[in-house]
Structure formats: structure tokens, C-alpha cells
Amino acid sequence: MKTKTTFFCQSCGAQYAKWMGQCQSCGEWNTIAEEVVQKEEKRAWKAESQGVRPINKPLKVSEIVLDAENRISSTDTELDHVLGGGIVLGSLVLLGGEPGIGKSTLMLQVALNMKQNVLYVSGEESQSQLKMRAERLHQKDSDCLLLTETNTQNIFRHITEIQPDVVIIDSIQTLHTDAIDASPGSISQIRETAGELLKFAKETATPVFLIGHITKDGQIAGPKILEHMVDVVLQFEGDRHHIYRILRSQKNRFGATSEIGIYEMQQTGLREVTNPSELLISQKDQALSGTVIAATLEGMRPLMIEVQALVSSAVYGTPQRSATGYNIKRLHMLLAVLEKRAGFKLAIKDVFLNIAGGIQVDDPAIDLSVIVAILSSNENIEISQNTCFAAEVGLAGEIRPVTRIEQRIAEAEKLGFEQIFISKFNKVAQKDFKIDIVTVSKVEEVYRKLFV
């Protein structure tokens, strides 16, 4: 059989008939490489039944019968929560994250704790290394089967013998199939091996988890089509220097993409954090200037997080602006609002902002807490530890309403806060909230209530 080659962009997976210097799809230079795409008739996975598959007939919407989604529990409440209630049978789940963030630890922990027959396939660690990791997780007596293999033909041969209920692959970039004469980790190999696993998952109703590496830009390595092929894309985020990890859903065909799961990294593995608000607020003996509590939402879950700001005189000619866990452009905008609308001279001062706990927050409802933290540090006046904030700030200096305000108020009340600042334009239903709700409409009004 004649060998056939084509050219793929190693960054985005675009295919070309000839070599080009720049990818016309993503604009990257020198990322197009030649790969062999010759396909053999023999595939790694074949359906058990060799009969002719029935042809689907077109049906009206009223004629289609809905089957209940069969889900199995992973015994990890945070993972089940992010997946939408459990693992759907026949689903293909892709888990991505930075090196060393804890992807393999999370999936091995899930595999060791599940009651189902689980096959954990590793192409990066030996069986003795996996046993050492299992002992560190205090799960030496688990019935989970560990396999170190990278060839998909051999993997499917073991799957046929074992008949597992769940398959975990660590990682998709290490697999290779004999149907494609290309190196492991190449675009064509990732596409072909993922296609074989997808076919296996759908034909046998077996859930398959794929662990994927990410590029320096934070994207999952391999062709973009990989994310389109799978049913669920999960991102494992966090700072390796902090103990908290966030499992975030970027795509979910069986549930919402706004849910997150929070874990705490310990020596014995990942611990599920059921009440993250208490952990994300640092315990202090006394109130400190520049420290403010914000009522935010991550998915459907309300969180109370600590916003820290430091304003000091600029040593050099150009003031510094730094933000950790917060959008730096948003910080620039809020500083401009304070300068223009409220008259605070912050252009000649250094401003540093930090979201405690090492988490990344995109909720605009923390705008008010960011402004109050900056003003508190600038005036060197502390804010009461029993006060929190939940509102967005507009370019005109107005305090704008935010969504699901009652959820935020209820979370603040549950954690013992006595006062919460919200927008005057938020419609709060008549409920018996014991917390004092302060409504404001302008930044100047907030300043008068807190610092004058």
C-alpha cells in the first residue's frame, strides 16, 4: 500500500496539502509538520457483533422516545457535581491541566475508590510507581486494575478480557495505534487513538476518561477536533504553590458548564472542600486595612472570598499595577473610575491586588469589594470583618446590580456576616434576612458610609 502523507499544524490541527511557513488558521509560524496518514483496514477496536448495523430512520420529534440517562457515581461528590450528577454511561471525558497540578492523582484517587470494575491505563508511569502513589493515597486494598501500555491494540485486547465498567487513560498524548505510522503525541496519532476510544465508548456504553496535557498557552495539546469529539471537557486549575485546586467544566453535553469543584491538596491526596467559603477567608486576630470580603458565585455555588489591596507611594516614575487572581485590565478600569468619578489621586501610587487562596475570579460582582479594598488601603482605615460586598461598578461610578443576589445574601448570613453592601437597583424579595442589607448607588456614597 502506498504511503500517504499530509501536513498538520501542531498548534491548532489544521490540515494542508503542502508545507507552509505560517498556519492560515491560527497564525502561528513554523508549526506545520508532515505526518503519515496511511490507514490500514484493520482497526484497534471492532464491535463484538459482526452483523450489519441497522440503519437509523428519520423520526418526528414527537416519535422519539427519551431514555433516562444512566449515571454511575464516582464516589467523589465534587466530580459528580461538575459532571452534572455522576458519570454518564458511554461518555468520553477529557481532563486537562498544567503539569504537576494533580490530574493523575485525582483520577487515580477516583479509580481506587470506585466500587465498579475500573481499568487505569498509564503510559507515563510504571506499575510500581502507581503502587507507590496508591500507598500514599492509603488505598492499597482497592480492586482497581493498573495497566502500563501505550499501544491501543494491546489495550483493547486487555479490555476484551477484563470487561471493565470504567476506563481511564493517562494520557492521550502517550498512546499510539498501528493504523497510523506516526510518532506518539502527533496530531494524527491523537486524532486516531481518540477516535478509536470514542467508538469503543459509544458501542459498549463504557465511560472513558482521557487525561490530556496542555500547551504553554493553557490550551489542551493536540488538535482542536479532540475537544469537539469528546462529550465533556474538564479543566483542573490552581497554583502549585497554593493548596487549592478547582475542577472546572468547559464543555458538558450532559449538564451545565458553570459548575466547579474545589479540592485541597494534601500529602495523602486531594480532599473535597464542601464549604470553601470558610477556607478562602483567612483567620485574623484583628481587622486590617486593604482587606475586604466579597460575595461571589462560581457556577451555581456562592463563595465568600477575601480581596486584598495594597496602595503605596510609587518609588519610580511609572506606578506599578499588579493583580493576582483578578483581571489586570479590569483593575485599570476601576482605578480610572476612582480617579475620574470620585476624585481620588491614585495615578501616582503603586496598586497591588490579590485574591486570597490562589483562585482566579471573573465574577464582576467583586468590583465593589476591589474598590473598597483599594480605598481602605489608601486611607489606612480597616473595614469591619463582619461586612461584605456584592455589586458591579460601571464606568460612570454607578453601583450596578448583579445576578442571584439572594443566594449571595443567604451565604453571607450563613457565615455570620452582619452587613452586606449591594446595589440600590437590585430587587431583593421580601425575606426574613437577619443580615443588615445596605443599598448604594454611587462610589461616593460607599465612601461616605465607610470612611467619613
C-alpha positions in Angstrom: 0.0 0.0 0.0 1.4 3.4 -1.0 2.3 5.6 1.9 0.3 8.8 2.1 1.4 11.9 4.0 -0.1 15.3 4.7 0.8 18.4 6.7 -0.8 19.3 10.0 -0.4 22.4 12.2 1.0 21.3 15.5 -0.8 24.2 17.3 -4.4 24.0 16.0 -4.6 20.8 14.0 -5.3 22.5 10.6 -4.5 20.2 7.6 -2.7 21.3 4.5 -1.8 19.7 1.2 1.7 21.2 1.2 4.1 22.8 3.7 3.6 26.4 4.6 5.6 28.8 6.8 2.6 30.2 8.6 -0.7 28.5 9.5 -3.6 30.3 7.9 -5.9 29.1 10.7 -4.2 30.2 13.9 -1.5 32.5 12.5 1.4 30.6 14.2 4.8 30.3 12.4 6.8 27.1 11.8 4.2 24.8 13.4 3.3 22.8 10.2 4.9 19.4 10.0 4.5 16.4 7.7 2.8 13.3 9.1 1.9 9.9 7.7 -1.8 9.4 7.5 -1.9 5.9 5.8 -4.7 3.9 7.3 -5.0 0.2 7.3 -8.2 -1.7 7.0 -7.7 -3.3 10.4 -8.8 -1.2 13.4 -7.8 -1.4 17.0 -11.4 -1.6 18.2 -14.1 -3.7 16.5 -17.6 -4.2 17.6 -18.4 -7.6 19.1 -21.3 -8.1 16.8 -20.1 -8.7 13.2 -23.6 -8.3 11.8 -24.9 -5.5 9.7 -25.7 -2.4 11.8 -29.3 -1.3 11.5 -29.9 1.9 9.5 -31.5 4.7 11.6 -34.7 6.1 10.2 -35.7 9.8 10.3 -38.3 10.4 13.1 -40.5 13.3 14.1 -39.8 14.9 17.5 -43.0 13.5 18.9 -42.0 10.0 17.9 -38.6 10.0 19.6 -38.7 8.2 23.0 -36.4 9.6 25.6 -34.3 7.2 27.6 -33.3 8.0 31.2 -29.7 8.9 31.5 -27.9 6.1 33.2 -25.3 7.5 35.6 -22.9 5.9 38.0 -21.3 7.6 41.0 -17.6 8.2 41.1 -17.8 8.4 44.9 -16.3 11.9 44.5 -19.0 14.4 45.3 -17.2 17.3 43.7 -16.5 15.4 40.4 -20.1 14.1 40.3 -21.3 17.7 40.9 -19.2 19.1 38.0 -20.3 16.2 35.7 -24.0 17.0 36.4 -24.9 14.2 38.8 -22.5 11.4 38.0 -20.7 9.6 35.1 -22.9 9.0 32.1 -22.5 5.6 30.6 -20.8 5.7 27.2 -19.4 9.2 27.8 -15.9 10.3 26.7 -14.4 12.8 29.3 -11.3 14.8 28.7 -9.4 16.2 31.7 -6.7 18.8 31.1 -4.4 20.8 33.4 -0.9 22.0 33.9 2.0 19.6 34.7 2.1 18.7 38.4 -1.3 20.2 39.2 -2.7 16.8 40.3 -4.6 15.3 37.3 -3.2 11.8 37.7 -3.7 12.0 41.5 -7.3 12.9 41.0 -8.1 10.2 38.5 -6.2 7.5 40.4 -7.9 8.5 43.6 -11.3 8.2 41.8 -10.3 4.9 40.3 -9.2 3.4 43.6 -12.4 4.5 45.4 -15.0 3.5 42.8 -17.0 0.3 43.5 -17.1 -0.5 39.8 -14.5 -2.6 37.9 -12.1 0.2 36.8 -9.1 -0.2 34.4 -6.5 2.5 34.8 -4.1 2.6 31.8 -0.9 4.6 32.3 1.6 5.4 29.5 3.7 7.6 31.8 4.3 5.7 35.0 5.3 2.1 35.8 3.1 -0.2 37.9 5.5 0.1 40.8 5.2 3.9 40.6 1.4 3.6 40.5 1.5 1.3 43.6 3.6 3.9 45.5 1.1 6.6 44.6 -1.8 4.3 45.7 0.0 3.7 49.1 0.4 7.5 49.5 -3.4 7.7 49.0 -3.9 5.0 51.6 -5.7 2.8 49.0 -3.6 -0.4 48.9 -6.5 -2.8 49.0 -8.5 -1.4 46.1 -9.8 -3.7 43.3 -8.8 -1.2 40.6 -6.7 -2.8 37.8 -3.5 -1.0 36.8 -2.0 -1.4 33.3 1.1 0.2 31.8 0.6 0.2 28.0 0.7 2.7 25.1 -0.4 0.6 22.1 -4.2 0.8 21.6 -4.3 -2.7 20.1 -2.9 -4.2 23.3 -5.1 -2.0 25.4 -8.3 -3.2 23.7 -7.1 -6.8 23.9 -6.9 -6.4 27.7 -10.3 -4.6 27.7 -11.9 -7.5 25.9 -10.6 -9.9 28.5 -11.4 -7.8 31.6 -14.7 -6.2 30.5 -14.2 -3.1 32.8 -17.0 -0.7 33.8 -14.8 2.4 33.5 -11.6 3.0 31.6 -9.1 5.8 32.5 -6.3 6.7 30.1 -3.2 8.6 31.3 -2.5 10.3 29.0 -4.0 10.5 25.5 -0.7 12.0 24.2 1.3 8.8 25.0 -1.0 6.4 23.1 -0.3 5.2 19.5 -2.1 2.9 17.1 -0.6 0.7 14.4 -3.2 2.0 11.9 -1.1 5.3 11.7 2.6 5.3 11.0 3.4 8.4 13.1 5.1 9.2 16.4 3.0 9.2 19.6 1.8 12.7 20.5 1.5 13.8 16.9 -1.7 15.3 15.6 -2.7 12.3 13.5 -2.0 9.8 16.4 -4.0 11.8 18.9 -6.9 12.1 16.4 -6.9 8.4 15.5 -6.5 7.0 19.1 -9.2 9.3 20.4 -11.5 8.2 17.5 -10.9 4.5 18.5 -11.7 5.2 22.1 -14.8 7.2 21.2 -16.1 4.3 19.1 -15.4 1.9 21.9 -17.2 4.1 24.5 -20.3 4.5 22.4 -20.6 0.9 21.2 -20.1 -0.7 24.7 -21.6 2.1 26.8 -18.4 2.2 28.8 -17.3 5.6 30.3 -13.8 6.6 29.2 -11.7 9.3 30.9 -8.8 10.8 29.0 -6.1 12.8 30.7 -4.6 15.4 28.4 -1.5 17.7 28.6 -1.9 21.4 27.9 0.3 23.8 25.9 2.2 26.9 27.2 -0.9 28.9 26.2 -3.1 26.9 28.6 -4.9 25.0 25.7 -5.2 21.2 25.7 -2.4 19.9 23.5 -3.4 18.3 20.2 -5.9 19.2 17.5 -8.9 21.3 18.4 -11.0 18.5 17.0 -10.1 16.5 20.1 -12.3 18.8 22.3 -15.1 18.5 19.7 -15.0 14.7 19.7 -15.4 14.2 23.5 -18.6 14.7 25.5 -17.1 16.5 28.5 -14.0 18.8 28.8 -12.8 19.4 32.3 -10.0 21.8 33.3 -8.1 21.2 36.5 -6.8 24.6 37.7 -4.8 26.1 40.5 -1.4 27.3 41.6 1.1 24.7 42.6 2.3 27.0 45.4 -1.2 27.0 46.9 -3.2 24.1 48.3 -6.5 24.7 46.5 -7.4 23.2 43.1 -10.5 24.0 41.1 -12.1 21.5 38.7 -14.0 23.5 36.1 -16.3 22.3 33.3 -15.6 23.9 29.9 -17.9 21.6 27.9 -20.6 19.2 29.1 -23.2 17.6 26.8 -24.9 16.1 29.9 -25.0 19.1 32.3 -24.2 22.7 32.9 -20.8 24.2 32.1 -21.0 26.7 35.0 -20.3 24.2 37.8 -17.0 23.9 39.7 -15.5 21.5 42.2 -12.9 22.6 44.8 -10.2 20.4 46.3 -7.5 20.9 48.9 -4.1 19.3 48.0 -2.7 17.3 51.0 0.1 14.8 51.4 -2.5 12.0 51.3 -4.1 13.2 48.1 -6.9 15.6 47.2 -9.6 16.4 49.8 -13.0 17.6 48.7 -13.9 21.0 50.0 -17.6 21.1 50.8 -17.6 24.6 52.3 -14.9 26.6 50.5 -16.1 30.0 51.9 -14.7 29.3 55.3 -11.3 28.2 53.9 -11.0 31.1 51.4 -11.3 33.7 54.2 -8.2 34.0 56.3 -8.5 34.0 60.0 -7.1 37.2 61.6 -6.9 38.5 65.2 -8.0 42.0 64.1 -9.3 43.9 61.1 -6.6 45.1 58.7 -6.7 47.9 56.1 -7.0 46.8 52.5 -8.8 43.5 53.3 -12.4 43.1 52.2 -14.7 40.1 51.8 -16.6 39.7 48.5 -19.7 37.6 47.9 -19.2 35.9 44.6 -20.5 33.0 42.6 -18.6 30.2 40.9 -21.2 28.4 38.8 -24.2 27.8 41.0 -22.1 27.8 44.1 -21.9 31.0 46.3 -18.4 31.8 47.7 -17.1 34.3 50.2 -13.6 35.3 49.1 -11.0 37.7 50.5 -9.8 40.6 48.4 -6.5 42.2 49.5 -5.2 45.5 48.2 -2.0 47.5 48.9 -1.7 51.1 47.8 1.7 52.8 48.4 3.7 55.7 47.0 5.4 55.0 43.7 9.2 54.8 44.1 9.9 55.1 40.4 8.3 57.5 37.8 5.8 55.0 36.5 3.5 53.5 39.1 3.2 49.7 39.3 -0.1 47.9 38.8 -0.3 44.2 39.7 -3.2 41.8 40.1 -3.1 38.1 41.2 -6.3 36.1 40.6 -8.0 39.1 39.0 -8.1 40.7 35.5 -5.5 43.4 35.4 -7.4 45.3 32.7 -10.4 45.4 35.0 -8.2 46.8 37.8 -7.0 49.6 35.5 -10.7 50.4 34.6 -11.7 50.6 38.3 -8.7 52.8 39.1 -9.7 55.1 36.3 -13.2 55.3 37.7 -11.9 56.2 41.1 -9.7 58.9 39.6 -12.2 60.4 37.2 -15.6 60.0 39.0 -14.6 60.1 42.7 -11.6 62.3 42.6 -9.0 60.0 44.2 -5.4 60.7 43.1 -4.2 57.2 42.6 -2.3 57.8 39.3 1.0 58.4 41.2 0.7 55.4 43.5 1.5 51.7 43.2 -1.5 49.4 43.5 -1.3 45.7 44.2 -4.3 43.4 44.3 -4.5 39.8 45.4 -7.4 37.3 45.6 -6.6 35.1 48.7 -6.4 31.4 48.3 -4.7 31.4 44.9 -8.0 31.2 42.9 -8.9 33.0 39.7 -12.2 35.1 39.9 -14.0 36.5 36.9 -17.3 37.5 38.6 -18.0 41.2 38.1 -19.8 41.3 41.4 -16.4 41.7 43.2 -15.8 45.1 41.6 -17.2 46.9 44.7 -15.0 44.9 47.1 -12.0 45.7 44.9 -12.7 49.4 45.1 -13.4 49.3 48.8 -10.1 47.4 49.4 -8.2 50.0 47.4 -9.8 52.9 49.3 -9.2 51.1 52.6 -5.5 50.7 51.9 -5.2 54.2 50.6 -6.9 55.8 53.7 -5.3 53.2 56.0 -8.7 52.6 57.6 -9.8 49.0 58.2 -13.1 47.5 57.2 -15.2 45.5 59.7 -14.7 41.8 59.4 -18.5 41.4 59.6 -19.1 43.4 56.4 -19.1 42.0 52.8 -19.9 43.4 49.4 -21.6 42.2 46.2 -22.0 44.7 43.3 -20.6 45.7 39.9 -19.1 49.1 39.3 -19.8 50.9 36.0 -17.7 53.5 34.1 -19.8 56.3 35.4 -19.1 55.3 39.0 -22.5 53.8 39.5 -23.1 50.7 41.5 -24.8 48.2 39.2 -26.9 45.2 40.3 -25.7 41.6 40.0 -27.4 38.3 39.4 -28.8 35.9 42.1 -28.3 38.4 44.9 -30.4 36.5 47.3 -28.1 33.5 47.1 -25.2 35.7 47.9 -27.0 37.3 50.9 -28.0 33.9 52.2 -24.4 32.7 52.1 -23.2 35.8 53.9 -25.8 35.4 56.6 -25.0 31.7 57.0 -21.3 32.5 57.6 -22.1 35.1 60.3 -21.7 38.4 58.4 -23.7 41.2 59.9 -23.8 43.6 56.9 -23.7 43.4 53.1 -23.4 46.2 50.6 -25.4 45.7 47.4 -26.7 47.9 44.5 -29.7 50.1 45.1 -31.2 48.7 41.9 -31.1 45.0 43.0 -34.6 43.6 43.6 -34.5 41.7 46.8 -37.5 39.6 47.6 -39.2 40.1 50.9 -37.5 37.5 53.1 -36.6 37.4 56.7 -32.9 38.1 56.3 -31.3 38.9 59.7 -28.3 40.4 58.0 -28.3 44.2 57.5 -28.6 45.0 53.8 -27.1 48.4 52.8 -28.1 49.7 49.3 -25.8 52.2 47.5 -25.9 53.7 44.0 -22.6 55.6 43.6 -19.0 55.1 44.6 -19.0 58.4 46.5 -21.9 57.1 48.6 -19.9 54.0 49.5 -17.0 56.2 50.6 -19.2 58.4 52.8 -20.8 55.4 54.5 -17.5 53.6 55.2 -14.7 56.2 55.6 -16.3 59.5 56.7 
